[in-house]
Amino acid sequence: MHYLVTGGAGFVGSHVVLALRDAGHSVVVFDNLSTGHRAALPPDVPLIVGDLSDPARLNTVMEYERFDAVLHFAALSLVADSMRAPFTYLRHNYLNSLHLVELCVRHSIRRFVFSSTAALFGTPEQQPIMEDATVNPGSPYGESKFLIERVLHWAEKIHGLHSACLRYFNAAGSDPSGRAGEDHRPETHLIPLAIDTALGRRPRLSIFGSDYPTPDGTCVRDYIHVTDLARAHLAALEQIGTRSVTYNVGNTTGFSNLEVVRSVERVTGRRIDWCGADRRPGDPAILIAGSERLRRETGWTPHIAALDDIVETAYRWRLAHPDGYAPLPAMQDARVESRPVPAFSVPPVATAMHPPAPS
């Protein structure tokens, strides 16, 4: 099959690209490289640098070649930042995705995999969170993802576009073979921040909130290895030939922030200097995604579920790439690679965000 992956140069997207290639499929990546990296992709994977806010450019891509499905990962994705810039998140994530879905309908693409979020459940009453839990987003980020799910609902009902929505929390780790890893700028995810602190690259780690109603007072989150998450996207893709599906994806085992710190200390053999900080807006105490439906319908199960094993893959990648994907290759600035698509101006992503604080 031949797939278009939006946001495919980002953390989760690049691992999905690897999984698609490993399964024998061909891939074209569409990414504005605002948070992604050309070096995260295999050299022979075509990258078209463009922004989803430019539907004319995206339309040209879809006119040029036929795709069997679209897998959509491009989005602003920081909960705390969405609380500071709600309209930016709502406008960017919703409108850009609407452009993409409309073009899929126009070009008769019948399958669409959407990387959603379990953040649309807000503060759920029960844990783990199942697919039929009440949707009540606790942040503009979660709200923006839910709006996209509703767009996909009507795209199927009226136009026959079948979709898979995958809702998950914390993707972590790196490709076990070392082909890709996690490199956000600035970094906001706990595991890479803790690893950098252990390696002496950061003076101290901040833990946001120590008075939650949890065993050690810190937030509890569901961490899923990024390659297991990639496999879940491929498993969902196989389910949507004639129907749409929604899956929550997780280990169904939560780990507290302090448990993550202790895990990084065990894996690295180094002590982490950390301090408590105020809670962040929009952060519930416990978030664990149930994945029974995905397991039952597809046979998917996580291969790397133990926290220390997840951390170890992230640690190995960081040791091999102490500066992440830097320095960025010169081709990062190219407007189009490997495809003779007519050039359009690529507008910058409209954003009024402030750099998020570490977690």
Order of alpha helices (4+ residues) and beta strands (2+ residues): beta-alpha-beta-beta-alpha-beta-alpha-alpha-alpha-beta-alpha-beta-beta-alpha-beta-beta-alpha-beta-beta-alpha-beta-beta-alpha-alpha
